[in-house]
């Protein structure tokens, strides 16, 4: 079945069934990738070390958010 045909069929579903379909599809796309998690963890550690060693300029959250 083509993607367009599938979409047309899905649009015929009741709203609550479309929600369940969308929710299931979104959850299927939101699976963690251990490789990316490791890369981000390493980057966070590098940034924390740079901050603690004074090699990084720090901007207060209030200034960033304008609050």
MODELLER restraints for C-alpha pairs under 7 A, 6 or more apart:
rsr = mdl.restraints
at = mdl.atoms
rsr.add(forms.Gaussian(group=physical.xy_distance, feature=features.Distance(at['CA:10:A'], at['CA:18:A']), mean=6.61, stdev=0.5))
rsr.add(forms.Gaussian(group=physical.xy_distance, feature=features.Distance(at['CA:50:A'], at['CA:56:A']), mean=5.56, stdev=0.5))
